[in-house]
Amino acid sequence: MSTMNISLPETLKTFVDVQVSQRGYGTSSEYVRELIRKDQDRLQLRELLMNGASSAPTAPVDATYFDGLREQVHQAARTHSPR
């Protein structure tokens, strides 16, 4: 694992220390790693949403569409249920 040193103003360091203590992190590094992972997830979600927004329209999502999904789930449940 690589090491990275960062400098924080005292107010941010205090904030991090409180978060570590109150939220059950073992170290400030664990807290920062979690923040970075959440930011990665947020960026991936944003990219997926932007790709979806710029994609070509598909069939309308209406009551008929959801009825079809429900039927697929029921069919799969009947097929895979123990007998």
mmCIF file of the N, C-alpha and C atoms, coordinates in Angstrom:
data_MODEL
# 
_entry.id   MODEL 
# 
loop_
_atom_site.group_PDB 
_atom_site.id 
_atom_site.type_symbol 
_atom_site.label_atom_id 
_atom_site.label_alt_id 
_atom_site.label_comp_id 
_atom_site.label_asym_id 
_atom_site.label_entity_id 
_atom_site.label_seq_id 
_atom_site.pdbx_PDB_ins_code 
_atom_site.Cartn_x 
_atom_site.Cartn_y 
_atom_site.Cartn_z 
_atom_site.occupancy 
_atom_site.B_iso_or_equiv 
_atom_site.pdbx_formal_charge 
_atom_site.auth_seq_id 
_atom_site.auth_comp_id 
_atom_site.auth_asym_id 
_atom_site.auth_atom_id 
_atom_site.pdbx_PDB_model_num 
ATOM 1   N N  . MET A 1 1  ? 0.849   -1.168  0.000   1.00 0.00 ? 1  MET A N  1 
ATOM 2   C CA . MET A 1 1  ? 0.000   0.000   0.000   1.00 0.00 ? 1  MET A CA 1 
ATOM 3   C C  . MET A 1 1  ? 0.899   1.237   0.000   1.00 0.00 ? 1  MET A C  1 
ATOM 4   N N  . SER A 1 2  ? 0.519   2.219   -0.783  1.00 0.00 ? 2  SER A N  1 
ATOM 5   C CA . SER A 1 2  ? 1.281   3.461   -0.849  1.00 0.00 ? 2  SER A CA 1 
ATOM 6   C C  . SER A 1 2  ? 0.904   4.378   0.300   1.00 0.00 ? 2  SER A C  1 
ATOM 7   N N  . THR A 1 3  ? 1.796   5.290   0.591   1.00 0.00 ? 3  THR A N  1 
ATOM 8   C CA . THR A 1 3  ? 1.557   6.270   1.647   1.00 0.00 ? 3  THR A CA 1 
ATOM 9   C C  . THR A 1 3  ? 1.439   7.646   1.028   1.00 0.00 ? 3  THR A C  1 
ATOM 10  N N  . MET A 1 4  ? 0.514   8.452   1.564   1.00 0.00 ? 4  MET A N  1 
ATOM 11  C CA . MET A 1 4  ? 0.328   9.823   1.117   1.00 0.00 ? 4  MET A CA 1 
ATOM 12  C C  . MET A 1 4  ? 0.180   10.688  2.356   1.00 0.00 ? 4  MET A C  1 
ATOM 13  N N  . ASN A 1 5  ? 0.953   11.726  2.442   1.00 0.00 ? 5  ASN A N  1 
ATOM 14  C CA . ASN A 1 5  ? 0.849   12.658  3.562   1.00 0.00 ? 5  ASN A CA 1 
ATOM 15  C C  . ASN A 1 5  ? 0.101   13.891  3.095   1.00 0.00 ? 5  ASN A C  1 
ATOM 16  N N  . ILE A 1 6  ? -0.833  14.352  3.908   1.00 0.00 ? 6  ILE A N  1 
ATOM 17  C CA . ILE A 1 6  ? -1.575  15.566  3.569   1.00 0.00 ? 6  ILE A CA 1 
ATOM 18  C C  . ILE A 1 6  ? -1.498  16.543  4.733   1.00 0.00 ? 6  ILE A C  1 
ATOM 19  N N  . SER A 1 7  ? -1.602  17.796  4.400   1.00 0.00 ? 7  SER A N  1 
ATOM 20  C CA . SER A 1 7  ? -1.627  18.838  5.415   1.00 0.00 ? 7  SER A CA 1 
ATOM 21  C C  . SER A 1 7  ? -3.044  19.384  5.512   1.00 0.00 ? 7  SER A C  1 
ATOM 22  N N  . LEU A 1 8  ? -3.520  19.535  6.740   1.00 0.00 ? 8  LEU A N  1 
ATOM 23  C CA . LEU A 1 8  ? -4.863  20.044  6.978   1.00 0.00 ? 8  LEU A CA 1 
ATOM 24  C C  . LEU A 1 8  ? -4.800  21.198  7.960   1.00 0.00 ? 8  LEU A C  1 
ATOM 25  N N  . PRO A 1 9  ? -5.674  22.177  7.773   1.00 0.00 ? 9  PRO A N  1 
ATOM 26  C CA . PRO A 1 9  ? -5.808  23.189  8.816   1.00 0.00 ? 9  PRO A CA 1 
ATOM 27  C C  . PRO A 1 9  ? -6.314  22.509  10.090  1.00 0.00 ? 9  PRO A C  1 
ATOM 28  N N  . GLU A 1 10 ? -6.046  23.092  11.228  1.00 0.00 ? 10 GLU A N  1 
ATOM 29  C CA . GLU A 1 10 ? -6.421  22.477  12.505  1.00 0.00 ? 10 GLU A CA 1 
ATOM 30  C C  . GLU A 1 10 ? -7.913  22.178  12.583  1.00 0.00 ? 10 GLU A C  1 
ATOM 31  N N  . THR A 1 11 ? -8.742  23.046  12.011  1.00 0.00 ? 11 THR A N  1 
ATOM 32  C CA . THR A 1 11 ? -10.189 22.810  12.068  1.00 0.00 ? 11 THR A CA 1 
ATOM 33  C C  . THR A 1 11 ? -10.582 21.535  11.322  1.00 0.00 ? 11 THR A C  1 
ATOM 34  N N  . LEU A 1 12 ? -9.965  21.283  10.169  1.00 0.00 ? 12 LEU A N  1 
ATOM 35  C CA . LEU A 1 12 ? -10.271 20.059  9.429   1.00 0.00 ? 12 LEU A CA 1 
ATOM 36  C C  . LEU A 1 12 ? -9.716  18.833  10.133  1.00 0.00 ? 12 LEU A C  1 
ATOM 37  N N  . LYS A 1 13 ? -8.533  18.944  10.707  1.00 0.00 ? 13 LYS A N  1 
ATOM 38  C CA . LYS A 1 13 ? -7.967  17.818  11.442  1.00 0.00 ? 13 LYS A CA 1 
ATOM 39  C C  . LYS A 1 13 ? -8.870  17.453  12.619  1.00 0.00 ? 13 LYS A C  1 
ATOM 40  N N  . THR A 1 14 ? -9.364  18.463  13.321  1.00 0.00 ? 14 THR A N  1 
ATOM 41  C CA . THR A 1 14 ? -10.274 18.219  14.438  1.00 0.00 ? 14 THR A CA 1 
ATOM 42  C C  . THR A 1 14 ? -11.541 17.539  13.942  1.00 0.00 ? 14 THR A C  1 
ATOM 43  N N  . PHE A 1 15 ? -12.070 18.013  12.823  1.00 0.00 ? 15 PHE A N  1 
ATOM 44  C CA . PHE A 1 15 ? -13.262 17.404  12.242  1.00 0.00 ? 15 PHE A CA 1 
ATOM 45  C C  . PHE A 1 15 ? -13.017 15.933  11.932  1.00 0.00 ? 15 PHE A C  1 
ATOM 46  N N  . VAL A 1 16 ? -11.901 15.628  11.288  1.00 0.00 ? 16 VAL A N  1 
ATOM 47  C CA . VAL A 1 16 ? -11.561 14.241  10.954  1.00 0.00 ? 16 VAL A CA 1 
ATOM 48  C C  . VAL A 1 16 ? -11.443 13.407  12.225  1.00 0.00 ? 16 VAL A C  1 
ATOM 49  N N  . ASP A 1 17 ? -10.768 13.923  13.215  1.00 0.00 ? 17 ASP A N  1 
ATOM 50  C CA . ASP A 1 17 ? -10.608 13.194  14.476  1.00 0.00 ? 17 ASP A CA 1 
ATOM 51  C C  . ASP A 1 17 ? -11.951 12.874  15.114  1.00 0.00 ? 17 ASP A C  1 
ATOM 52  N N  . VAL A 1 18 ? -12.857 13.819  15.083  1.00 0.00 ? 18 VAL A N  1 
ATOM 53  C CA . VAL A 1 18 ? -14.195 13.598  15.654  1.00 0.00 ? 18 VAL A CA 1 
ATOM 54  C C  . VAL A 1 18 ? -14.933 12.534  14.851  1.00 0.00 ? 18 VAL A C  1 
ATOM 55  N N  . GLN A 1 19 ? -14.843 12.598  13.520  1.00 0.00 ? 19 GLN A N  1 
ATOM 56  C CA . GLN A 1 19 ? -15.515 11.609  12.679  1.00 0.00 ? 19 GLN A CA 1 
ATOM 57  C C  . GLN A 1 19 ? -14.969 10.207  12.942  1.00 0.00 ? 19 GLN A C  1 
ATOM 58  N N  . VAL A 1 20 ? -13.666 10.099  13.065  1.00 0.00 ? 20 VAL A N  1 
ATOM 59  C CA . VAL A 1 20 ? -13.038 8.807   13.348  1.00 0.00 ? 20 VAL A CA 1 
ATOM 60  C C  . VAL A 1 20 ? -13.564 8.257   14.667  1.00 0.00 ? 20 VAL A C  1 
ATOM 61  N N  . SER A 1 21 ? -13.619 9.096   15.658  1.00 0.00 ? 21 SER A N  1 
ATOM 62  C CA . SER A 1 21 ? -14.052 8.675   16.980  1.00 0.00 ? 21 SER A CA 1 
ATOM 63  C C  . SER A 1 21 ? -15.540 8.321   17.010  1.00 0.00 ? 21 SER A C  1 
ATOM 64  N N  . GLN A 1 22 ? -16.369 9.183   16.453  1.00 0.00 ? 22 GLN A N  1 
ATOM 65  C CA . GLN A 1 22 ? -17.816 9.007   16.548  1.00 0.00 ? 22 GLN A CA 1 
ATOM 66  C C  . GLN A 1 22 ? -18.365 7.949   15.598  1.00 0.00 ? 22 GLN A C  1 
ATOM 67  N N  . ARG A 1 23 ? -17.687 7.723   14.488  1.00 0.00 ? 23 ARG A N  1 
ATOM 68  C CA . ARG A 1 23 ? -18.237 6.829   13.475  1.00 0.00 ? 23 ARG A CA 1 
ATOM 69  C C  . ARG A 1 23 ? -17.539 5.474   13.429  1.00 0.00 ? 23 ARG A C  1 
ATOM 70  N N  . GLY A 1 24 ? -16.658 5.231   14.380  1.00 0.00 ? 24 GLY A N  1 
ATOM 71  C CA . GLY A 1 24 ? -16.088 3.899   14.525  1.00 0.00 ? 24 GLY A CA 1 
ATOM 72  C C  . GLY A 1 24 ? -14.944 3.542   13.595  1.00 0.00 ? 24 GLY A C  1 
ATOM 73  N N  . TYR A 1 25 ? -14.303 4.515   13.010  1.00 0.00 ? 25 TYR A N  1 
ATOM 74  C CA . TYR A 1 25 ? -13.131 4.220   12.193  1.00 0.00 ? 25 TYR A CA 1 
ATOM 75  C C  . TYR A 1 25 ? -11.943 3.975   13.109  1.00 0.00 ? 25 TYR A C  1 
ATOM 76  N N  . GLY A 1 26 ? -11.055 3.091   12.686  1.00 0.00 ? 26 GLY A N  1 
ATOM 77  C CA . GLY A 1 26 ? -9.874  2.806   13.492  1.00 0.00 ? 26 GLY A CA 1 
ATOM 78  C C  . GLY A 1 26 ? -8.830  3.904   13.409  1.00 0.00 ? 26 GLY A C  1 
ATOM 79  N N  . THR A 1 27 ? -8.725  4.495   12.240  1.00 0.00 ? 27 THR A N  1 
ATOM 80  C CA . THR A 1 27 ? -7.715  5.545   12.018  1.00 0.00 ? 27 THR A CA 1 
ATOM 81  C C  . THR A 1 27 ? -8.272  6.596   11.072  1.00 0.00 ? 27 THR A C  1 
ATOM 82  N N  . SER A 1 28 ? -7.585  7.718   11.008  1.00 0.00 ? 28 SER A N  1 
ATOM 83  C CA . SER A 1 28 ? -7.986  8.761   10.061  1.00 0.00 ? 28 SER A CA 1 
ATOM 84  C C  . SER A 1 28 ? -7.786  8.277   8.628   1.00 0.00 ? 28 SER A C  1 
ATOM 85  N N  . SER A 1 29 ? -6.831  7.388   8.413   1.00 0.00 ? 29 SER A N  1 
ATOM 86  C CA . SER A 1 29 ? -6.621  6.838   7.070   1.00 0.00 ? 29 SER A CA 1 
ATOM 87  C C  . SER A 1 29 ? -7.839  6.044   6.607   1.00 0.00 ? 29 SER A C  1 
ATOM 88  N N  . GLU A 1 30 ? -8.430  5.268   7.500   1.00 0.00 ? 30 GLU A N  1 
ATOM 89  C CA . GLU A 1 30 ? -9.640  4.515   7.143   1.00 0.00 ? 30 GLU A CA 1 
ATOM 90  C C  . GLU A 1 30 ? -10.761 5.466   6.740   1.00 0.00 ? 30 GLU A C  1 
ATOM 91  N N  . TYR A 1 31 ? -10.907 6.547   7.477   1.00 0.00 ? 31 TYR A N  1 
ATOM 92  C CA . TYR A 1 31 ? -11.946 7.538   7.183   1.00 0.00 ? 31 TYR A CA 1 
ATOM 93  C C  . TYR A 1 31 ? -11.711 8.167   5.806   1.00 0.00 ? 31 TYR A C  1 
ATOM 94  N N  . VAL A 1 32 ? -10.481 8.565   5.535   1.00 0.00 ? 32 VAL A N  1 
ATOM 95  C CA . VAL A 1 32 ? -10.169 9.203   4.254   1.00 0.00 ? 32 VAL A CA 1 
ATOM 96  C C  . VAL A 1 32 ? -10.354 8.209   3.108   1.00 0.00 ? 32 VAL A C  1 
ATOM 97  N N  . ARG A 1 33 ? -9.941  6.965   3.294   1.00 0.00 ? 33 ARG A N  1 
ATOM 98  C CA . ARG A 1 33 ? -10.142 5.954   2.247   1.00 0.00 ? 33 ARG A CA 1 
ATOM 99  C C  . ARG A 1 33 ? -11.630 5.783   1.940   1.00 0.00 ? 33 ARG A C  1 
ATOM 100 N N  . GLU A 1 34 ? -12.452 5.763   2.983   1.00 0.00 ? 34 GLU A N  1 
ATOM 101 C CA . GLU A 1 34 ? -13.896 5.637   2.783   1.00 0.00 ? 34 GLU A CA 1 
ATOM 102 C C  . GLU A 1 34 ? -14.452 6.835   2.008   1.00 0.00 ? 34 GLU A C  1 
ATOM 103 N N  . LEU A 1 35 ? -13.992 8.031   2.317   1.00 0.00 ? 35 LEU A N  1 
ATOM 104 C CA . LEU A 1 35 ? -14.436 9.219   1.578   1.00 0.00 ? 35 LEU A CA 1 
ATOM 105 C C  . LEU A 1 35 ? -14.055 9.108   0.103   1.00 0.00 ? 35 LEU A C  1 
ATOM 106 N N  . ILE A 1 36 ? -12.858 8.631   -0.166  1.00 0.00 ? 36 ILE A N  1 
ATOM 107 C CA . ILE A 1 36 ? -12.395 8.497   -1.552  1.00 0.00 ? 36 ILE A CA 1 
ATOM 108 C C  . ILE A 1 36 ? -13.223 7.449   -2.278  1.00 0.00 ? 36 ILE A C  1 
ATOM 109 N N  . ARG A 1 37 ? -13.496 6.317   -1.634  1.00 0.00 ? 37 ARG A N  1 
ATOM 110 C CA . ARG A 1 37 ? -14.331 5.279   -2.256  1.00 0.00 ? 37 ARG A CA 1 
ATOM 111 C C  . ARG A 1 37 ? -15.726 5.819   -2.579  1.00 0.00 ? 37 ARG A C  1 
ATOM 112 N N  . LYS A 1 38 ? -16.301 6.570   -1.655  1.00 0.00 ? 38 LYS A N  1 
ATOM 113 C CA . LYS A 1 38 ? -17.632 7.140   -1.897  1.00 0.00 ? 38 LYS A CA 1 
ATOM 114 C C  . LYS A 1 38 ? -17.595 8.132   -3.054  1.00 0.00 ? 38 LYS A C  1 
ATOM 115 N N  . ASP A 1 39 ? -16.520 8.898   -3.172  1.00 0.00 ? 39 ASP A N  1 
ATOM 116 C CA . ASP A 1 39 ? -16.391 9.841   -4.279  1.00 0.00 ? 39 ASP A CA 1 
ATOM 117 C C  . ASP A 1 39 ? -16.253 9.085   -5.600  1.00 0.00 ? 39 ASP A C  1 
ATOM 118 N N  . GLN A 1 40 ? -15.499 7.988   -5.599  1.00 0.00 ? 40 GLN A N  1 
ATOM 119 C CA . GLN A 1 40 ? -15.397 7.163   -6.803  1.00 0.00 ? 40 GLN A CA 1 
ATOM 120 C C  . GLN A 1 40 ? -16.772 6.635   -7.204  1.00 0.00 ? 40 GLN A C  1 
ATOM 121 N N  . ASP A 1 41 ? -17.525 6.131   -6.243  1.00 0.00 ? 41 ASP A N  1 
ATOM 122 C CA . ASP A 1 41 ? -18.874 5.629   -6.523  1.00 0.00 ? 41 ASP A CA 1 
ATOM 123 C C  . ASP A 1 41 ? -19.760 6.724   -7.090  1.00 0.00 ? 41 ASP A C  1 
ATOM 124 N N  . ARG A 1 42 ? -19.668 7.911   -6.511  1.00 0.00 ? 42 ARG A N  1 
ATOM 125 C CA . ARG A 1 42 ? -20.482 9.039   -6.976  1.00 0.00 ? 42 ARG A CA 1 
ATOM 126 C C  . ARG A 1 42 ? -20.134 9.392   -8.423  1.00 0.00 ? 42 ARG A C  1 
ATOM 127 N N  . LEU A 1 43 ? -18.848 9.410   -8.738  1.00 0.00 ? 43 LEU A N  1 
ATOM 128 C CA . LEU A 1 43 ? -18.426 9.729   -10.107 1.00 0.00 ? 43 LEU A CA 1 
ATOM 129 C C  . LEU A 1 43 ? -18.865 8.652   -11.097 1.00 0.00 ? 43 LEU A C  1 
ATOM 130 N N  . GLN A 1 44 ? -18.797 7.382   -10.694 1.00 0.00 ? 44 GLN A N  1 
ATOM 131 C CA . GLN A 1 44 ? -19.254 6.301   -11.566 1.00 0.00 ? 44 GLN A CA 1 
ATOM 132 C C  . GLN A 1 44 ? -20.752 6.404   -11.808 1.00 0.00 ? 44 GLN A C  1 
ATOM 133 N N  . LEU A 1 45 ? -21.513 6.688   -10.759 1.00 0.00 ? 45 LEU A N  1 
ATOM 134 C CA . LEU A 1 45 ? -22.955 6.851   -10.908 1.00 0.00 ? 45 LEU A CA 1 
ATOM 135 C C  . LEU A 1 45 ? -23.271 8.031   -11.823 1.00 0.00 ? 45 LEU A C  1 
ATOM 136 N N  . ARG A 1 46 ? -22.561 9.124   -11.644 1.00 0.00 ? 46 ARG A N  1 
ATOM 137 C CA . ARG A 1 46 ? -22.782 10.295  -12.493 1.00 0.00 ? 46 ARG A CA 1 
ATOM 138 C C  . ARG A 1 46 ? -22.519 9.962   -13.955 1.00 0.00 ? 46 ARG A C  1 
ATOM 139 N N  . GLU A 1 47 ? -21.440 9.219   -14.209 1.00 0.00 ? 47 GLU A N  1 
ATOM 140 C CA . GLU A 1 47 ? -21.120 8.829   -15.584 1.00 0.00 ? 47 GLU A CA 1 
ATOM 141 C C  . GLU A 1 47 ? -22.232 7.944   -16.169 1.00 0.00 ? 47 GLU A C  1 
ATOM 142 N N  . LEU A 1 48 ? -22.712 6.990   -15.390 1.00 0.00 ? 48 LEU A N  1 
ATOM 143 C CA . LEU A 1 48 ? -23.802 6.141   -15.866 1.00 0.00 ? 48 LEU A CA 1 
ATOM 144 C C  . LEU A 1 48 ? -25.061 6.954   -16.157 1.00 0.00 ? 48 LEU A C  1 
ATOM 145 N N  . LEU A 1 49 ? -25.377 7.891   -15.270 1.00 0.00 ? 49 LEU A N  1 
ATOM 146 C CA . LEU A 1 49 ? -26.561 8.728   -15.481 1.00 0.00 ? 49 LEU A CA 1 
ATOM 147 C C  . LEU A 1 49 ? -26.411 9.606   -16.719 1.00 0.00 ? 49 LEU A C  1 
ATOM 148 N N  . MET A 1 50 ? -25.221 10.167  -16.911 1.00 0.00 ? 50 MET A N  1 
ATOM 149 C CA . MET A 1 50 ? -24.988 11.008  -18.092 1.00 0.00 ? 50 MET A CA 1 
ATOM 150 C C  . MET A 1 50 ? -25.063 10.177  -19.372 1.00 0.00 ? 50 MET A C  1 
ATOM 151 N N  . ASN A 1 51 ? -24.510 8.964   -19.331 1.00 0.00 ? 51 ASN A N  1 
ATOM 152 C CA . ASN A 1 51 ? -24.598 8.085   -20.497 1.00 0.00 ? 51 ASN A CA 1 
ATOM 153 C C  . ASN A 1 51 ? -26.045 7.730   -20.788 1.00 0.00 ? 51 ASN A C  1 
ATOM 154 N N  . GLY A 1 52 ? -26.807 7.454   -19.750 1.00 0.00 ? 52 GLY A N  1 
ATOM 155 C CA . GLY A 1 52 ? -28.221 7.146   -19.937 1.00 0.00 ? 52 GLY A CA 1 
ATOM 156 C C  . GLY A 1 52 ? -28.992 8.330   -20.482 1.00 0.00 ? 52 GLY A C  1 
ATOM 157 N N  . ALA A 1 53 ? -28.686 9.514   -19.981 1.00 0.00 ? 53 ALA A N  1 
ATOM 158 C CA . ALA A 1 53 ? -29.395 10.718  -20.426 1.00 0.00 ? 53 ALA A CA 1 
ATOM 159 C C  . ALA A 1 53 ? -29.101 11.033  -21.888 1.00 0.00 ? 53 ALA A C  1 
ATOM 160 N N  . SER A 1 54 ? -27.920 10.676  -22.350 1.00 0.00 ? 54 SER A N  1 
ATOM 161 C CA . SER A 1 54 ? -27.555 10.993  -23.732 1.00 0.00 ? 54 SER A CA 1 
ATOM 162 C C  . SER A 1 54 ? -27.838 9.832   -24.691 1.00 0.00 ? 54 SER A C  1 
ATOM 163 N N  . SER A 1 55 ? -28.357 8.724   -24.191 1.00 0.00 ? 55 SER A N  1 
ATOM 164 C CA . SER A 1 55 ? -28.637 7.581   -25.059 1.00 0.00 ? 55 SER A CA 1 
ATOM 165 C C  . SER A 1 55 ? -29.984 7.768   -25.756 1.00 0.00 ? 55 SER A C  1 
ATOM 166 N N  . ALA A 1 56 ? -30.170 6.968   -26.783 1.00 0.00 ? 56 ALA A N  1 
ATOM 167 C CA . ALA A 1 56 ? -31.413 7.045   -27.553 1.00 0.00 ? 56 ALA A CA 1 
ATOM 168 C C  . ALA A 1 56 ? -32.587 6.555   -26.698 1.00 0.00 ? 56 ALA A C  1 
ATOM 169 N N  . PRO A 1 57 ? -33.746 7.142   -26.892 1.00 0.00 ? 57 PRO A N  1 
ATOM 170 C CA . PRO A 1 57 ? -34.926 6.708   -26.139 1.00 0.00 ? 57 PRO A CA 1 
ATOM 171 C C  . PRO A 1 57 ? -35.277 5.257   -26.477 1.00 0.00 ? 57 PRO A C  1 
ATOM 172 N N  . THR A 1 58 ? -35.891 4.596   -25.520 1.00 0.00 ? 58 THR A N  1 
ATOM 173 C CA . THR A 1 58 ? -36.351 3.222   -25.719 1.00 0.00 ? 58 THR A CA 1 
ATOM 174 C C  . THR A 1 58 ? -37.862 3.197   -25.576 1.00 0.00 ? 58 THR A C  1 
ATOM 175 N N  . ALA A 1 59 ? -38.398 2.026   -25.418 1.00 0.00 ? 59 ALA A N  1 
ATOM 176 C CA . ALA A 1 59 ? -39.847 1.899   -25.244 1.00 0.00 ? 59 ALA A CA 1 
ATOM 177 C C  . ALA A 1 59 ? -40.277 2.637   -23.983 1.00 0.00 ? 59 ALA A C  1 
ATOM 178 N N  . PRO A 1 60 ? -41.500 3.142   -23.967 1.00 0.00 ? 60 PRO A N  1 
ATOM 179 C CA . PRO A 1 60 ? -41.968 3.863   -22.784 1.00 0.00 ? 60 PRO A CA 1 
ATOM 180 C C  . PRO A 1 60 ? -42.037 2.953   -21.551 1.00 0.00 ? 60 PRO A C  1 
ATOM 181 N N  . VAL A 1 61 ? -41.747 3.535   -20.428 1.00 0.00 ? 61 VAL A N  1 
ATOM 182 C CA . VAL A 1 61 ? -41.830 2.809   -19.160 1.00 0.00 ? 61 VAL A CA 1 
ATOM 183 C C  . VAL A 1 61 ? -43.163 3.207   -18.529 1.00 0.00 ? 61 VAL A C  1 
ATOM 184 N N  . ASP A 1 62 ? -44.128 2.338   -18.715 1.00 0.00 ? 62 ASP A N  1 
ATOM 185 C CA . ASP A 1 62 ? -45.475 2.610   -18.214 1.00 0.00 ? 62 ASP A CA 1 
ATOM 186 C C  . ASP A 1 62 ? -45.981 1.390   -17.444 1.00 0.00 ? 62 ASP A C  1 
ATOM 187 N N  . ALA A 1 63 ? -47.257 1.366   -17.133 1.00 0.00 ? 63 ALA A N  1 
ATOM 188 C CA . ALA A 1 63 ? -47.827 0.265   -16.348 1.00 0.00 ? 63 ALA A CA 1 
ATOM 189 C C  . ALA A 1 63 ? -47.637 -1.075  -17.052 1.00 0.00 ? 63 ALA A C  1 
ATOM 190 N N  . THR A 1 64 ? -47.758 -1.100  -18.364 1.00 0.00 ? 64 THR A N  1 
ATOM 191 C CA . THR A 1 64 ? -47.582 -2.340  -19.121 1.00 0.00 ? 64 THR A CA 1 
ATOM 192 C C  . THR A 1 64 ? -46.160 -2.863  -18.980 1.00 0.00 ? 64 THR A C  1 
ATOM 193 N N  . TYR A 1 65 ? -45.202 -1.971  -19.031 1.00 0.00 ? 65 TYR A N  1 
ATOM 194 C CA . TYR A 1 65 ? -43.793 -2.346  -18.865 1.00 0.00 ? 65 TYR A CA 1 
ATOM 195 C C  . TYR A 1 65 ? -43.580 -3.010  -17.501 1.00 0.00 ? 65 TYR A C  1 
ATOM 196 N N  . PHE A 1 66 ? -44.089 -2.389  -16.438 1.00 0.00 ? 66 PHE A N  1 
ATOM 197 C CA . PHE A 1 66 ? -43.911 -2.944  -15.094 1.00 0.00 ? 66 PHE A CA 1 
ATOM 198 C C  . PHE A 1 66 ? -44.702 -4.238  -14.903 1.00 0.00 ? 66 PHE A C  1 
ATOM 199 N N  . ASP A 1 67 ? -45.842 -4.337  -15.525 1.00 0.00 ? 67 ASP A N  1 
ATOM 200 C CA . ASP A 1 67 ? -46.595 -5.596  -15.476 1.00 0.00 ? 67 ASP A CA 1 
ATOM 201 C C  . ASP A 1 67 ? -45.769 -6.724  -16.092 1.00 0.00 ? 67 ASP A C  1 
ATOM 202 N N  . GLY A 1 68 ? -45.102 -6.438  -17.200 1.00 0.00 ? 68 GLY A N  1 
ATOM 203 C CA . GLY A 1 68 ? -44.251 -7.431  -17.846 1.00 0.00 ? 68 GLY A CA 1 
ATOM 204 C C  . GLY A 1 68 ? -43.085 -7.843  -16.958 1.00 0.00 ? 68 GLY A C  1 
ATOM 205 N N  . LEU A 1 69 ? -42.482 -6.866  -16.276 1.00 0.00 ? 69 LEU A N  1 
ATOM 206 C CA . LEU A 1 69 ? -41.388 -7.188  -15.349 1.00 0.00 ? 69 LEU A CA 1 
ATOM 207 C C  . LEU A 1 69 ? -41.880 -8.078  -14.217 1.00 0.00 ? 69 LEU A C  1 
ATOM 208 N N  . ARG A 1 70 ? -43.038 -7.742  -13.665 1.00 0.00 ? 70 ARG A N  1 
ATOM 209 C CA . ARG A 1 70 ? -43.596 -8.564  -12.588 1.00 0.00 ? 70 ARG A CA 1 
ATOM 210 C C  . ARG A 1 70 ? -43.838 -9.989  -13.056 1.00 0.00 ? 70 ARG A C  1 
ATOM 211 N N  . GLU A 1 71 ? -44.349 -10.132 -14.259 1.00 0.00 ? 71 GLU A N  1 
ATOM 212 C CA . GLU A 1 71 ? -44.612 -11.464 -14.793 1.00 0.00 ? 71 GLU A CA 1 
ATOM 213 C C  . GLU A 1 71 ? -43.308 -12.245 -14.975 1.00 0.00 ? 71 GLU A C  1 
ATOM 214 N N  . GLN A 1 72 ? -42.262 -11.582 -15.429 1.00 0.00 ? 72 GLN A N  1 
ATOM 215 C CA . GLN A 1 72 ? -40.964 -12.250 -15.560 1.00 0.00 ? 72 GLN A CA 1 
ATOM 216 C C  . GLN A 1 72 ? -40.459 -12.736 -14.207 1.00 0.00 ? 72 GLN A C  1 
ATOM 217 N N  . VAL A 1 73 ? -40.630 -11.919 -13.176 1.00 0.00 ? 73 VAL A N  1 
ATOM 218 C CA . VAL A 1 73 ? -40.194 -12.306 -11.829 1.00 0.00 ? 73 VAL A CA 1 
ATOM 219 C C  . VAL A 1 73 ? -41.010 -13.500 -11.342 1.00 0.00 ? 73 VAL A C  1 
ATOM 220 N N  . HIS A 1 74 ? -42.320 -13.463 -11.553 1.00 0.00 ? 74 HIS A N  1 
ATOM 221 C CA . HIS A 1 74 ? -43.169 -14.575 -11.123 1.00 0.00 ? 74 HIS A CA 1 
ATOM 222 C C  . HIS A 1 74 ? -42.797 -15.861 -11.868 1.00 0.00 ? 74 HIS A C  1 
ATOM 223 N N  . GLN A 1 75 ? -42.538 -15.740 -13.162 1.00 0.00 ? 75 GLN A N  1 
ATOM 224 C CA . GLN A 1 75 ? -42.137 -16.913 -13.950 1.00 0.00 ? 75 GLN A CA 1 
ATOM 225 C C  . GLN A 1 75 ? -40.826 -17.482 -13.419 1.00 0.00 ? 75 GLN A C  1 
ATOM 226 N N  . ALA A 1 76 ? -39.859 -16.618 -13.151 1.00 0.00 ? 76 ALA A N  1 
ATOM 227 C CA . ALA A 1 76 ? -38.563 -17.078 -12.641 1.00 0.00 ? 76 ALA A CA 1 
ATOM 228 C C  . ALA A 1 76 ? -38.726 -17.732 -11.282 1.00 0.00 ? 76 ALA A C  1 
ATOM 229 N N  . ALA A 1 77 ? -39.588 -17.172 -10.439 1.00 0.00 ? 77 ALA A N  1 
ATOM 230 C CA . ALA A 1 77 ? -39.814 -17.747 -9.109  1.00 0.00 ? 77 ALA A CA 1 
ATOM 231 C C  . ALA A 1 77 ? -40.449 -19.129 -9.224  1.00 0.00 ? 77 ALA A C  1 
ATOM 232 N N  . ARG A 1 78 ? -41.385 -19.281 -10.145 1.00 0.00 ? 78 ARG A N  1 
ATOM 233 C CA . ARG A 1 78 ? -42.028 -20.589 -10.323 1.00 0.00 ? 78 ARG A CA 1 
ATOM 234 C C  . ARG A 1 78 ? -41.032 -21.601 -10.878 1.00 0.00 ? 78 ARG A C  1 
ATOM 235 N N  . THR A 1 79 ? -40.169 -21.174 -11.774 1.00 0.00 ? 79 THR A N  1 
ATOM 236 C CA . THR A 1 79 ? -39.185 -22.059 -12.383 1.00 0.00 ? 79 THR A CA 1 
ATOM 237 C C  . THR A 1 79 ? -38.136 -22.513 -11.400 1.00 0.00 ? 79 THR A C  1 
ATOM 238 N N  . HIS A 1 80 ? -37.721 -21.626 -10.490 1.00 0.00 ? 80 HIS A N  1 
ATOM 239 C CA . HIS A 1 80 ? -36.631 -21.916 -9.568  1.00 0.00 ? 80 HIS A CA 1 
ATOM 240 C C  . HIS A 1 80 ? -37.072 -22.260 -8.160  1.00 0.00 ? 80 HIS A C  1 
ATOM 241 N N  . SER A 1 81 ? -38.356 -22.390 -7.916  1.00 0.00 ? 81 SER A N  1 
ATOM 242 C CA . SER A 1 81 ? -38.808 -22.699 -6.559  1.00 0.00 ? 81 SER A CA 1 
ATOM 243 C C  . SER A 1 81 ? -38.611 -24.186 -6.278  1.00 0.00 ? 81 SER A C  1 
ATOM 244 N N  . PRO A 1 82 ? -38.253 -24.516 -5.010  1.00 0.00 ? 82 PRO A N  1 
ATOM 245 C CA . PRO A 1 82 ? -38.099 -25.939 -4.663  1.00 0.00 ? 82 PRO A CA 1 
ATOM 246 C C  . PRO A 1 82 ? -39.449 -26.653 -4.711  1.00 0.00 ? 82 PRO A C  1 
ATOM 247 N N  . ARG A 1 83 ? -39.432 -27.878 -5.116  1.00 0.00 ? 83 ARG A N  1 
ATOM 248 C CA . ARG A 1 83 ? -40.681 -28.634 -5.251  1.00 0.00 ? 83 ARG A CA 1 
ATOM 249 C C  . ARG A 1 83 ? -40.765 -29.700 -4.223  1.00 0.00 ? 83 ARG A C  1 
# 
